[in-house]
């Protein structure tokens, strides 16, 4: 199988929707992408393809701030978070170490050993 952007996108979306650890780390990543003024008021002012969307800004900012203070969210909050986080997968992929992502995909059984070896060979060929 060729490792495409679509396969990586779908993997990350799936992890964000099913893994509390991934969802929480993404929440804090995207919150960190908000400007300081956006973090303070919970509204998106700058349309820079970073941070939360205008419709999510207030709620997601409040979740991030609660998580910063308590280091946890309620089960109900986690449910809402995991529903919304997959739309932010591109911000996750922008800062993800691709090699580690491929290793995670292999460990989770999304990619076979052969897929990983083929991918590594392609990366090597691009370098030389």
ROKOLVO-266906 format. One record per atom (N, C-alpha, C, CB): residue in one letter; x, y, z; atom name. Coordinates in nm, 3 decimals, decimal comma, m for minus. Glycine has a CB too. Layout:
residues N
(milo "a"; (X; Y; Z); "CA")
...
This chain:
residues 128
(milo "x"; (0,084; m0,117; 0,000); "N")
(milo "x"; (0,000; 0,000; 0,000); "CA")
(milo "x"; (0,089; 0,124; 0,000); "C")
(milo "x"; (m0,096; 0,000; 0,122); "CB")
(milo "x"; (0,054; 0,218; m0,082); "N")
(milo "x"; (0,128; 0,344; m0,085); "CA")
(milo "x"; (0,078; 0,432; 0,031); "C")
(milo "x"; (0,111; 0,417; m0,222); "CB")
(milo "x"; (0,171; 0,489; 0,104); "N")
(milo "x"; (0,135; 0,574; 0,217); "CA")
(milo "x"; (0,108; 0,715; 0,164); "C")
(milo "x"; (0,248; 0,574; 0,327); "CB")
(milo "x"; (m0,018; 0,748; 0,156); "N")
(milo "x"; (m0,060; 0,875; 0,099); "CA")
(milo "x"; (m0,100; 0,975; 0,208); "C")
(milo "x"; (m0,176; 0,854; 0,000); "CB")
(milo "x"; (m0,116; 1,098; 0,167); "N")
(milo "x"; (m0,164; 1,202; 0,259); "CA")
(milo "x"; (m0,302; 1,163; 0,313); "C")
(milo "x"; (m0,171; 1,341; 0,187); "CB")
(milo "x"; (m0,386; 1,108; 0,227); "N")
(milo "x"; (m0,521; 1,069; 0,268); "CA")
(milo "x"; (m0,517; 0,963; 0,378); "C")
(milo "x"; (m0,601; 1,016; 0,148); "CB")
(milo "x"; (m0,428; 0,867; 0,366); "N")
(milo "x"; (m0,416; 0,761; 0,467); "CA")
(milo "x"; (m0,370; 0,820; 0,600); "C")
(milo "x"; (m0,318; 0,650; 0,420); "CB")
(milo "x"; (m0,274; 0,911; 0,593); "N")
(milo "x"; (m0,225; 0,976; 0,716); "CA")
(milo "x"; (m0,335; 1,063; 0,777); "C")
(milo "x"; (m0,100; 1,061; 0,686); "CB")
(milo "x"; (m0,408; 1,137; 0,693); "N")
(milo "x"; (m0,518; 1,220; 0,742); "CA")
(milo "x"; (m0,622; 1,134; 0,815); "C")
(milo "x"; (m0,585; 1,294; 0,625); "CB")
(milo "x"; (m0,662; 1,026; 0,753); "N")
(milo "x"; (m0,766; 0,940; 0,812); "CA")
(milo "x"; (m0,718; 0,876; 0,942); "C")
(milo "x"; (m0,808; 0,830; 0,713); "CB")
(milo "x"; (m0,592; 0,838; 0,947); "N")
(milo "x"; (m0,536; 0,780; 1,070); "CA")
(milo "x"; (m0,541; 0,881; 1,183); "C")
(milo "x"; (m0,391; 0,732; 1,047); "CB")
(milo "x"; (m0,493; 1,002; 1,158); "N")
(milo "x"; (m0,490; 1,105; 1,263); "CA")
(milo "x"; (m0,633; 1,142; 1,305); "C")
(milo "x"; (m0,414; 1,231; 1,213); "CB")
(milo "x"; (m0,724; 1,156; 1,210); "N")
(milo "x"; (m0,864; 1,184; 1,245); "CA")
(milo "x"; (m0,920; 1,075; 1,335); "C")
(milo "x"; (m0,951; 1,197; 1,118); "CB")
(milo "x"; (m0,891; 0,951; 1,300); "N")
(milo "x"; (m0,939; 0,838; 1,381); "CA")
(milo "x"; (m0,882; 0,840; 1,522); "C")
(milo "x"; (m0,903; 0,707; 1,314); "CB")
(milo "x"; (m0,754; 0,869; 1,534); "N")
(milo "x"; (m0,691; 0,876; 1,667); "CA")
(milo "x"; (m0,750; 0,990; 1,749); "C")
(milo "x"; (m0,538; 0,894; 1,653); "CB")
(milo "x"; (m0,774; 1,103; 1,685); "N")
(milo "x"; (m0,830; 1,218; 1,757); "CA")
(milo "x"; (m0,973; 1,191; 1,806); "C")
(milo "x"; (m0,829; 1,341; 1,668); "CB")
(milo "x"; (m1,044; 1,105; 1,734); "N")
(milo "x"; (m1,182; 1,073; 1,771); "CA")
(milo "x"; (m1,193; 0,959; 1,871); "C")
(milo "x"; (m1,261; 1,039; 1,647); "CB")
(milo "x"; (m1,084; 0,884; 1,891); "N")
(milo "x"; (m1,093; 0,765; 1,976); "CA")
(milo "x"; (m0,994; 0,763; 2,093); "C")
(milo "x"; (m1,072; 0,644; 1,894); "CB")
(milo "x"; (m0,891; 0,844; 2,088); "N")
(milo "x"; (m0,789; 0,842; 2,192); "CA")
(milo "x"; (m0,795; 0,971; 2,275); "C")
(milo "x"; (m0,648; 0,825; 2,129); "CB")
(milo "x"; (m0,822; 0,957; 2,403); "N")
(milo "x"; (m0,827; 1,076; 2,489); "CA")
(milo "x"; (m0,692; 1,146; 2,492); "C")
(milo "x"; (m0,870; 1,038; 2,633); "CB")
(milo "x"; (m0,584; 1,069; 2,492); "N")
(milo "x"; (m0,450; 1,128; 2,496); "CA")
(milo "x"; (m0,425; 1,213; 2,370); "C")
(milo "x"; (m0,343; 1,017; 2,508); "CB")
(milo "x"; (m0,458; 1,159; 2,254); "N")
(milo "x"; (m0,439; 1,234; 2,130); "CA")
(milo "x"; (m0,527; 1,359; 2,129); "C")
(milo "x"; (m0,470; 1,145; 2,007); "CB")
(milo "x"; (m0,653; 1,344; 2,170); "N")
(milo "x"; (m0,746; 1,457; 2,168); "CA")
(milo "x"; (m0,699; 1,569; 2,260); "C")
(milo "x"; (m0,886; 1,411; 2,209); "CB")
(milo "x"; (m0,652; 1,533; 2,380); "N")
(milo "x"; (m0,606; 1,635; 2,475); "CA")
(milo "x"; (m0,479; 1,704; 2,426); "C")
(milo "x"; (m0,582; 1,572; 2,611); "CB")
(milo "x"; (m0,388; 1,627; 2,370); "N")
(milo "x"; (m0,264; 1,689; 2,318); "CA")
(milo "x"; (m0,296; 1,782; 2,201); "C")
(milo "x"; (m0,163; 1,579; 2,273); "CB")
(milo "x"; (m0,390; 1,740; 2,117); "N")
(milo "x"; (m0,431; 1,824; 2,004); "CA")
(milo "x"; (m0,501; 1,950; 2,054); "C")
(milo "x"; (m0,523; 1,745; 1,907); "CB")
(milo "x"; (m0,586; 1,935; 2,155); "N")
(milo "x"; (m0,653; 2,052; 2,213); "CA")
(milo "x"; (m0,550; 2,157; 2,254); "C")
(milo "x"; (m0,738; 2,010; 2,335); "CB")
(milo "x"; (m0,448; 2,113; 2,323); "N")
(milo "x"; (m0,348; 2,208; 2,372); "CA")
(milo "x"; (m0,261; 2,261; 2,258); "C")
(milo "x"; (m0,261; 2,142; 2,478); "CB")
(milo "x"; (m0,236; 2,181; 2,158); "N")
(milo "x"; (m0,162; 2,227; 2,040); "CA")
(milo "x"; (m0,240; 2,337; 1,969); "C")
(milo "x"; (m0,135; 2,110; 1,944); "CB")
(milo "x"; (m0,366; 2,312; 1,942); "N")
(milo "x"; (m0,447; 2,409; 1,869); "CA")
(milo "x"; (m0,468; 2,535; 1,954); "C")
(milo "x"; (m0,584; 2,347; 1,829); "CB")
(milo "x"; (m0,489; 2,516; 2,083); "N")
(milo "x"; (m0,501; 2,631; 2,174); "CA")
(milo "x"; (m0,373; 2,715; 2,169); "C")
(milo "x"; (m0,530; 2,583; 2,320); "CB")
(milo "x"; (m0,259; 2,648; 2,166); "N")
(milo "x"; (m0,131; 2,718; 2,154); "CA")
(milo "x"; (m0,116; 2,793; 2,022); "C")
(milo "x"; (m0,017; 2,620; 2,170); "CB")
(milo "x"; (m0,189; 2,748; 1,920); "N")
(milo "x"; (m0,186; 2,816; 1,790); "CA")
(milo "x"; (m0,274; 2,941; 1,788); "C")
(milo "x"; (m0,230; 2,721; 1,681); "CB")
(milo "x"; (m0,362; 2,956; 1,887); "N")
(milo "x"; (m0,442; 3,077; 1,899); "CA")
(milo "x"; (m0,348; 3,192; 1,937); "C")
(milo "x"; (m0,557; 3,059; 2,005); "CB")
(milo "x"; (m0,377; 3,310; 1,892); "N")
(milo "x"; (m0,300; 3,425; 1,936); "CA")
(milo "x"; (m0,336; 3,455; 2,081); "C")
(milo "x"; (m0,327; 3,550; 1,845); "CB")
(milo "x"; (m0,253; 3,530; 2,150); "N")
(milo "x"; (m0,277; 3,561; 2,292); "CA")
(milo "x"; (m0,411; 3,632; 2,310); "C")
(milo "x"; (m0,164; 3,649; 2,348); "CB")
(milo "x"; (m0,444; 3,725; 2,220); "N")
(milo "x"; (m0,572; 3,794; 2,235); "CA")
(milo "x"; (m0,690; 3,699; 2,212); "C")
(milo "x"; (m0,581; 3,912; 2,137); "CB")
(milo "x"; (m0,675; 3,604; 2,122); "N")
(milo "x"; (m0,781; 3,505; 2,101); "CA")
(milo "x"; (m0,796; 3,415; 2,223); "C")
(milo "x"; (m0,752; 3,420; 1,975); "CB")
(milo "x"; (m0,684; 3,378; 2,284); "N")
(milo "x"; (m0,690; 3,295; 2,405); "CA")
(milo "x"; (m0,760; 3,369; 2,518); "C")
(milo "x"; (m0,548; 3,253; 2,448); "CB")
(milo "x"; (m0,735; 3,499; 2,529); "N")
(milo "x"; (m0,793; 3,576; 2,639); "CA")
(milo "x"; (m0,944; 3,591; 2,627); "C")
(milo "x"; (m0,729; 3,713; 2,645); "CB")
(milo "x"; (m0,993; 3,612; 2,506); "N")
(milo "x"; (m1,136; 3,638; 2,490); "CA")
(milo "x"; (m1,214; 3,518; 2,436); "C")
(milo "x"; (m1,156; 3,754; 2,399); "CB")
(milo "x"; (m1,145; 3,416; 2,389); "N")
(milo "x"; (m1,214; 3,297; 2,339); "CA")
(milo "x"; (m1,286; 3,319; 2,207); "C")
(milo "x"; (m1,311; 3,248; 2,440); "CB")
(milo "x"; (m1,236; 3,411; 2,128); "N")
(milo "x"; (m1,295; 3,441; 1,997); "CA")
(milo "x"; (m1,183; 3,443; 1,894); "C")
(milo "x"; (m1,372; 3,578; 1,999); "CB")
(milo "x"; (m1,213; 3,392; 1,775); "N")
(milo "x"; (m1,114; 3,393; 1,668); "CA")
(milo "x"; (m1,119; 3,528; 1,597); "C")
(milo "x"; (m1,139; 3,277; 1,568); "CB")
(milo "x"; (m1,008; 3,600; 1,602); "N")
(milo "x"; (m0,998; 3,731; 1,536); "CA")
(milo "x"; (m0,920; 3,721; 1,405); "C")
(milo "x"; (m0,931; 3,833; 1,629); "CB")
(milo "x"; (m0,822; 3,632; 1,403); "N")
(milo "x"; (m0,730; 3,623; 1,290); "CA")
(milo "x"; (m0,762; 3,498; 1,208); "C")
(milo "x"; (m0,582; 3,622; 1,338); "CB")
(milo "x"; (m0,783; 3,514; 1,082); "N")
(milo "x"; (m0,813; 3,401; 0,995); "CA")
(milo "x"; (m0,683; 3,358; 0,927); "C")
(milo "x"; (m0,922; 3,439; 0,888); "CB")
(milo "x"; (m0,604; 3,278; 1,005); "N")
(milo "x"; (m0,471; 3,238; 0,961); "CA")
(milo "x"; (m0,456; 3,087; 0,950); "C")
(milo "x"; (m0,368; 3,292; 1,057); "CB")
(milo "x"; (m0,569; 3,015; 0,949); "N")
(milo "x"; (m0,570; 2,868; 0,940); "CA")
(milo "x"; (m0,498; 2,803; 1,057); "C")
(milo "x"; (m0,506; 2,823; 0,811); "CB")
(milo "x"; (m0,491; 2,872; 1,169); "N")
(milo "x"; (m0,433; 2,818; 1,291); "CA")
(milo "x"; (m0,530; 2,845; 1,405); "C")
(milo "x"; (m0,293; 2,880; 1,321); "CB")
(milo "x"; (m0,525; 2,760; 1,504); "N")
(milo "x"; (m0,614; 2,778; 1,617); "CA")
(milo "x"; (m0,752; 2,723; 1,587); "C")
(milo "x"; (m0,623; 2,925; 1,654); "CB")
(milo "x"; (m0,848; 2,762; 1,670); "N")
(milo "x"; (m0,985; 2,711; 1,658); "CA")
(milo "x"; (m1,065; 2,789; 1,554); "C")
(milo "x"; (m1,056; 2,717; 1,793); "CB")
(milo "x"; (m1,165; 2,723; 1,499); "N")
(milo "x"; (m1,257; 2,792; 1,408); "CA")
(milo "x"; (m1,342; 2,889; 1,490); "C")
(milo "x"; (m1,347; 2,691; 1,330); "CB")
(milo "x"; (m1,403; 2,983; 1,423); "N")
(milo "x"; (m1,487; 3,081; 1,491); "CA")
(milo "x"; (m1,598; 3,017; 1,572); "C")
(milo "x"; (m1,546; 3,175; 1,391); "CB")
(milo "x"; (m1,658; 2,911; 1,519); "N")
(milo "x"; (m1,769; 2,846; 1,591); "CA")
(milo "x"; (m1,722; 2,767; 1,712); "C")
(milo "x"; (m1,845; 2,754; 1,497); "CB")
(milo "x"; (m1,597; 2,721; 1,712); "N")
(milo "x"; (m1,545; 2,642; 1,823); "CA")
(milo "x"; (m1,468; 2,724; 1,926); "C")
(milo "x"; (m1,455; 2,533; 1,770); "CB")
(milo "x"; (m1,425; 2,843; 1,889); "N")
(milo "x"; (m1,328; 2,917; 1,969); "CA")
(milo "x"; (m1,365; 2,932; 2,116); "C")
(milo "x"; (m1,309; 3,053; 1,911); "CB")
(milo "x"; (m1,483; 2,979; 2,146); "N")
(milo "x"; (m1,520; 3,003; 2,285); "CA")
(milo "x"; (m1,522; 2,874; 2,367); "C")
(milo "x"; (m1,658; 3,071; 2,292); "CB")
(milo "x"; (m1,590; 2,772; 2,315); "N")
(milo "x"; (m1,603; 2,646; 2,388); "CA")
(milo "x"; (m1,469; 2,575; 2,402); "C")
(milo "x"; (m1,703; 2,555; 2,319); "CB")
(milo "x"; (m1,395; 2,567; 2,293); "N")
(milo "x"; (m1,268; 2,494; 2,297); "CA")
(milo "x"; (m1,164; 2,568; 2,381); "C")
(milo "x"; (m1,214; 2,473; 2,154); "CB")
(milo "x"; (m1,167; 2,700; 2,378); "N")
(milo "x"; (m1,077; 2,778; 2,463); "CA")
(milo "x"; (m1,108; 2,749; 2,610); "C")
(milo "x"; (m1,090; 2,929; 2,434); "CB")
(milo "x"; (m1,237; 2,742; 2,643); "N")
(milo "x"; (m1,273; 2,714; 2,782); "CA")
(milo "x"; (m1,227; 2,574; 2,822); "C")
(milo "x"; (m1,426; 2,728; 2,802); "CB")
(milo "x"; (m1,237; 2,477; 2,732); "N")
(milo "x"; (m1,188; 2,341; 2,763); "CA")
(milo "x"; (m1,037; 2,342; 2,786); "C")
(milo "x"; (m1,225; 2,242; 2,649); "CB")
(milo "x"; (m0,966; 2,412; 2,699); "N")
(milo "x"; (m0,819; 2,418; 2,712); "CA")
(milo "x"; (m0,779; 2,483; 2,843); "C")
(milo "x"; (m0,758; 2,495; 2,593); "CB")
(milo "x"; (m0,845; 2,590; 2,878); "N")
(milo "x"; (m0,813; 2,659; 3,003); "CA")
(milo "x"; (m0,847; 2,573; 3,125); "C")
(milo "x"; (m0,887; 2,793; 3,011); "CB")
(milo "x"; (m0,959; 2,500; 3,118); "N")
(milo "x"; (m0,994; 2,409; 3,227); "CA")
(milo "x"; (m0,892; 2,296; 3,238); "C")
(milo "x"; (m1,134; 2,352; 3,206); "CB")
(milo "x"; (m0,850; 2,245; 3,124); "N")
(milo "x"; (m0,751; 2,137; 3,125); "CA")
(milo "x"; (m0,617; 2,187; 3,182); "C")
(milo "x"; (m0,731; 2,081; 2,982); "CB")
(milo "x"; (m0,579; 2,309; 3,148); "N")
(milo "x"; (m0,457; 2,367; 3,203); "CA")
(milo "x"; (m0,464; 2,376; 3,356); "C")
(milo "x"; (m0,432; 2,505; 3,144); "CB")
(milo "x"; (m0,578; 2,414; 3,408); "N")
(milo "x"; (m0,594; 2,433; 3,553); "CA")
(milo "x"; (m0,608; 2,301; 3,628); "C")
(milo "x"; (m0,715; 2,521; 3,581); "CB")
(milo "x"; (m0,691; 2,209; 3,576); "N")
(milo "x"; (m0,725; 2,086; 3,649); "CA")
(milo "x"; (m0,651; 1,962; 3,602); "C")
(milo "x"; (m0,870; 2,062; 3,638); "CB")
(milo "x"; (m0,593; 1,970; 3,484); "N")
(milo "x"; (m0,526; 1,855; 3,422); "CA")
(milo "x"; (m0,624; 1,741; 3,393); "C")
(milo "x"; (m0,414; 1,804; 3,512); "CB")
(milo "x"; (m0,751; 1,776; 3,376); "N")
(milo "x"; (m0,852; 1,676; 3,338); "CA")
(milo "x"; (m0,977; 1,749; 3,288); "C")
(milo "x"; (m0,887; 1,582; 3,459); "CB")
(milo "x"; (m1,061; 1,673; 3,218); "N")
(milo "x"; (m1,192; 1,720; 3,175); "CA")
(milo "x"; (m1,294; 1,616; 3,218); "C")
(milo "x"; (m1,196; 1,745; 3,020); "CB")
(milo "x"; (m1,418; 1,656; 3,229); "N")
(milo "x"; (m1,524; 1,562; 3,266); "CA")
(milo "x"; (m1,549; 1,466; 3,149); "C")
(milo "x"; (m1,655; 1,637; 3,305); "CB")
(milo "x"; (m1,610; 1,351; 3,174); "N")
(milo "x"; (m1,643; 1,260; 3,064); "CA")
(milo "x"; (m1,729; 1,326; 2,956); "C")
(milo "x"; (m1,716; 1,137; 3,119); "CB")
(milo "x"; (m1,823; 1,410; 2,998); "N")
(milo "x"; (m1,908; 1,479; 2,900); "CA")
(milo "x"; (m1,825; 1,575; 2,815); "C")
(milo "x"; (m2,022; 1,555; 2,971); "CB")
(milo "x"; (m1,735; 1,649; 2,879); "N")
(milo "x"; (m1,647; 1,741; 2,805); "CA")
(milo "x"; (m1,558; 1,663; 2,708); "C")
(milo "x"; (m1,561; 1,825; 2,902); "CB")
(milo "x"; (m1,507; 1,548; 2,754); "N")
(milo "x"; (m1,422; 1,466; 2,666); "CA")
(milo "x"; (m1,499; 1,419; 2,544); "C")
(milo "x"; (m1,366; 1,344; 2,743); "CB")
(milo "x"; (m1,625; 1,384; 2,562); "N")
(milo "x"; (m1,707; 1,343; 2,449); "CA")
(milo "x"; (m1,719; 1,453; 2,345); "C")
(milo "x"; (m1,846; 1,302; 2,496); "CB")
(milo "x"; (m1,746; 1,574; 2,392); "N")
(milo "x"; (m1,756; 1,689; 2,300); "CA")
(milo "x"; (m1,621; 1,716; 2,234); "C")
(milo "x"; (m1,804; 1,815; 2,376); "CB")
(milo "x"; (m1,516; 1,708; 2,312); "N")
(milo "x"; (m1,381; 1,733; 2,259); "CA")
(milo "x"; (m1,348; 1,634; 2,147); "C")
(milo "x"; (m1,276; 1,724; 2,372); "CB")
(milo "x"; (m1,369; 1,507; 2,173); "N")
(milo "x"; (m1,330; 1,405; 2,075); "CA")
(milo "x"; (m1,415; 1,413; 1,948); "C")
(milo "x"; (m1,343; 1,266; 2,137); "CB")
(milo "x"; (m1,536; 1,463; 1,958); "N")
(milo "x"; (m1,619; 1,483; 1,839); "CA")
(milo "x"; (m1,563; 1,594; 1,751); "C")
(milo "x"; (m1,763; 1,516; 1,879); "CB")
(milo "x"; (m1,511; 1,699; 1,815); "N")
(milo "x"; (m1,468; 1,817; 1,740); "CA")
(milo "x"; (m1,323; 1,813; 1,693); "C")
(milo "x"; (m1,488; 1,938; 1,824); "CB")
(milo "x"; (m1,238; 1,738; 1,759); "N")
(milo "x"; (m1,094; 1,748; 1,733); "CA")
(milo "x"; (m1,051; 1,702; 1,595); "C")
(milo "x"; (m1,019; 1,669; 1,833); "CB")
(milo "x"; (m1,122; 1,610; 1,535); "N")
(milo "x"; (m1,073; 1,559; 1,406); "CA")
(milo "x"; (m1,066; 1,667; 1,298); "C")
(milo "x"; (m1,162; 1,446; 1,358); "CB")
(milo "x"; (m1,145; 1,774; 1,312); "N")
(milo "x"; (m1,138; 1,881; 1,212); "CA")
(milo "x"; (m1,005; 1,958; 1,218); "C")
(milo "x"; (m1,255; 1,978; 1,231); "CB")
(milo "x"; (m0,929; 1,936; 1,327); "N")
(milo "x"; (m0,801; 2,006; 1,345); "CA")
(milo "x"; (m0,681; 1,917; 1,309); "C")
(milo "x"; (m0,789; 2,054; 1,489); "CB")
(milo "x"; (m0,707; 1,809; 1,239); "N")
(milo "x"; (m0,600; 1,713; 1,208); "CA")
(milo "x"; (m0,486; 1,775; 1,126); "C")
(milo "x"; (m0,657; 1,595; 1,132); "CB")
(milo "x"; (m0,517; 1,874; 1,043); "N")
(milo "x"; (m0,409; 1,933; 0,962); "CA")
(milo "x"; (m0,308; 2,009; 1,048); "C")
(milo "x"; (m0,469; 2,027; 0,856); "CB")
(milo "x"; (m0,355; 2,069; 1,157); "N")
(milo "x"; (m0,262; 2,137; 1,247); "CA")
(milo "x"; (m0,174; 2,037; 1,320); "C")
(milo "x"; (m0,339; 2,224; 1,348); "CB")
(milo "x"; (m0,229; 1,919; 1,348); "N")
(milo "x"; (m0,150; 1,812; 1,411); "CA")
(milo "x"; (m0,045; 1,762; 1,312); "C")
(milo "x"; (m0,242; 1,695; 1,457); "CB")
(milo "x"; (m0,088; 1,734; 1,191); "N")
(milo "x"; (0,005; 1,682; 1,090); "CA")
(milo "x"; (0,116; 1,782; 1,057); "C")
(milo "x"; (m0,072; 1,646; 0,963); "CB")
(milo "x"; (0,087; 1,910; 1,068); "N")
(milo "x"; (0,187; 2,013; 1,036); "CA")
(milo "x"; (0,306; 2,008; 1,131); "C")
(milo "x"; (0,123; 2,151; 1,041); "CB")
(milo "x"; (0,287; 1,958; 1,253); "N")
(milo "x"; (0,396; 1,955; 1,351); "CA")
(milo "x"; (0,439; 1,813; 1,388); "C")
(milo "x"; (0,354; 2,029; 1,476); "CB")
(milo "x"; (0,382; 1,715; 1,320); "N")
(milo "x"; (0,411; 1,576; 1,351); "CA")
(milo "x"; (0,538; 1,528; 1,281); "C")
(milo "x"; (0,295; 1,487; 1,312); "CB")
(milo "x"; (0,620; 1,456; 1,353); "N")
(milo "x"; (0,737; 1,389; 1,296); "CA")
(milo "x"; (0,683; 1,274; 1,212); "C")
(milo "x"; (0,838; 1,339; 1,409); "CB")
(milo "x"; (0,700; 1,282; 1,082); "N")
(milo "x"; (0,641; 1,184; 0,992); "CA")
(milo "x"; (0,691; 1,042; 1,021); "C")
(milo "x"; (0,672; 1,220; 0,848); "CB")
(milo "x"; (0,818; 1,029; 1,055); "N")
(milo "x"; (0,873; 0,897; 1,085); "CA")
(milo "x"; (0,802; 0,835; 1,206); "C")
(milo "x"; (1,025; 0,907; 1,112); "CB")
(milo "x"; (0,778; 0,915; 1,308); "N")
(milo "x"; (0,708; 0,864; 1,427); "CA")
(milo "x"; (0,562; 0,831; 1,394); "C")
(milo "x"; (0,713; 0,967; 1,541); "CB")
(milo "x"; (0,501; 0,911; 1,308); "N")
(milo "x"; (0,363; 0,883; 1,266); "CA")
(milo "x"; (0,357; 0,749; 1,194); "C")
(milo "x"; (0,310; 0,996; 1,175); "CB")
(milo "x"; (0,450; 0,725; 1,104); "N")
(milo "x"; (0,455; 0,597; 1,031); "CA")
(milo "x"; (0,474; 0,482; 1,129); "C")
(milo "x"; (0,569; 0,599; 0,924); "CB")
(milo "x"; (0,561; 0,501; 1,230); "N")
(milo "x"; (0,581; 0,397; 1,332); "CA")
(milo "x"; (0,453; 0,368; 1,409); "C")
(milo "x"; (0,692; 0,439; 1,429); "CB")
(milo "x"; (0,379; 0,473; 1,445); "N")
(milo "x"; (0,251; 0,455; 1,515); "CA")
(milo "x"; (0,150; 0,380; 1,428); "C")
(milo "x"; (0,193; 0,592; 1,558); "CB")
(milo "x"; (0,145; 0,418; 1,302); "N")
(milo "x"; (0,052; 0,352; 1,210); "CA")
(milo "x"; (0,087; 0,204; 1,196); "C")
(milo "x"; (0,054; 0,422; 1,072); "CB")
(milo "x"; (0,215; 0,173; 1,194); "N")
(milo "x"; (0,260; 0,034; 1,186); "CA")
(milo "x"; (0,224; m0,040; 1,314); "C")
(milo "x"; (0,412; 0,027; 1,160); "CB")
(milo "x"; (0,253; 0,021; 1,428); "N")
(milo "x"; (0,224; m0,040; 1,558); "CA")
(milo "x"; (0,075; m0,069; 1,573); "C")
(milo "x"; (0,273; 0,050; 1,672); "CB")
(milo "x"; (m0,008; 0,021; 1,521); "N")
(milo "x"; (m0,154; 0,004; 1,531); "CA")
(milo "x"; (m0,210; m0,089; 1,423); "C")
(milo "x"; (m0,222; 0,139; 1,521); "CB")
(milo "x"; (m0,124; m0,142; 1,337); "N")
(milo "x"; (m0,168; m0,238; 1,236); "CA")
(milo "x"; (m0,228; m0,175; 1,112); "C")
(milo "x"; (m0,267; m0,329; 1,295); "CB")
(milo "x"; (m0,216; m0,045; 1,097); "N")
(milo "x"; (m0,266; 0,023; 0,978); "CA")
(milo "x"; (m0,173; m0,004; 0,861); "C")
(milo "x"; (m0,279; 0,175; 1,003); "CB")
(milo "x"; (m0,044; m0,012; 0,890); "N")
(milo "x"; (0,056; m0,038; 0,787); "CA")
(milo "x"; (0,128; m0,169; 0,816); "C")
(milo "x"; (0,157; 0,078; 0,778); "CB")
(milo "x"; (0,158; m0,241; 0,712); "N")
(milo "x"; (0,236; m0,364; 0,728); "CA")
(milo "x"; (0,385; m0,330; 0,733); "C")
(milo "x"; (0,206; m0,465; 0,611); "CB")
(milo "x"; (0,463; m0,426; 0,772); "N")
(milo "x"; (0,608; m0,408; 0,772); "CA")
(milo "x"; (0,657; m0,376; 0,631); "C")
(milo "x"; (0,680; m0,534; 0,827); "CB")
(milo "x"; (0,599; m0,443; 0,534); "N")
(milo "x"; (0,637; m0,418; 0,395); "CA")
(milo "x"; (0,604; m0,276; 0,353); "C")
(milo "x"; (0,567; m0,517; 0,302); "CB")
(milo "x"; (0,487; m0,226; 0,396); "N")
(milo "x"; (0,450; m0,087; 0,365); "CA")
(milo "x"; (0,554; 0,010; 0,419); "C")
(milo "x"; (0,311; m0,053; 0,424); "CB")
(milo "x"; (0,598; m0,013; 0,542); "N")
(milo "x"; (0,696; 0,074; 0,606); "CA")
(milo "x"; (0,830; 0,066; 0,533); "C")
(milo "x"; (0,714; 0,036; 0,754); "CB")
(milo "x"; (0,871; m0,055; 0,499); "N")
(milo "x"; (0,998; m0,071; 0,426); "CA")
(milo "x"; (0,992; m0,003; 0,290); "C")
(milo "x"; (1,030; m0,220; 0,409); "CB")
(milo "x"; (0,880; m0,018; 0,220); "N")
(milo "x"; (0,865; 0,048; 0,090); "CA")
(milo "x"; (0,870; 0,199; 0,105); "C")
(milo "x"; (0,733; 0,006; 0,023); "CB")
(milo "x"; (0,805; 0,250; 0,208); "N")
(milo "x"; (0,803; 0,394; 0,235); "CA")
(milo "x"; (0,944; 0,444; 0,264); "C")
(milo "x"; (0,709; 0,426; 0,353); "CB")
(milo "x"; (1,017; 0,373; 0,349); "N")
(milo "x"; (1,153; 0,413; 0,381); "CA")
(milo "x"; (1,243; 0,413; 0,258); "C")
(milo "x"; (1,211; 0,322; 0,487); "CB")
(milo "x"; (1,221; 0,317; 0,170); "N")
(milo "x"; (1,297; 0,313; 0,045); "CA")
(milo "x"; (1,267; 0,433; m0,043); "C")
(milo "x"; (1,267; 0,185; m0,031); "CB")
(milo "x"; (1,140; 0,475; m0,047); "N")
(milo "x"; (1,102; 0,591; m0,126); "CA")
(milo "x"; (1,163; 0,719; m0,068); "C")
(milo "x"; (0,950; 0,604; m0,133); "CB")
(milo "x"; (1,163; 0,730; 0,064); "N")
(milo "x"; (1,223; 0,847; 0,129); "CA")
(milo "x"; (1,373; 0,852; 0,098); "C")
(milo "x"; (1,199; 0,844; 0,282); "CB")
(milo "x"; (1,438; 0,738; 0,103); "N")
(milo "x"; (1,581; 0,730; 0,073); "CA")
(milo "x"; (1,606; 0,774; m0,072); "C")
(milo "x"; (1,634; 0,585; 0,095); "CB")
(milo "x"; (1,524; 0,730; m0,164); "N")
(milo "x"; (1,542; 0,766; m0,304); "CA")
(milo "x"; (1,526; 0,916; m0,327); "C")
(milo "x"; (1,444; 0,690; m0,391); "CB")
(milo "x"; (1,439; 0,982; m0,249); "N")
(milo "x"; (1,420; 1,127; m0,262); "CA")
(milo "x"; (1,544; 1,202; m0,215); "C")
(milo "x"; (1,296; 1,172; m0,183); "CB")
(milo "x"; (1,615; 1,144; m0,120); "N")
(milo "x"; (1,733; 1,209; m0,061); "CA")
(milo "x"; (1,851; 1,205; m0,156); "C")
(milo "x"; (1,770; 1,144; 0,072); "CB")
(milo "x"; (1,869; 1,092; m0,226); "N")
(milo "x"; (1,988; 1,079; m0,312); "CA")
(milo "x"; (1,965; 1,137; m0,451); "C")
(milo "x"; (2,028; 0,934; m0,325); "CB")
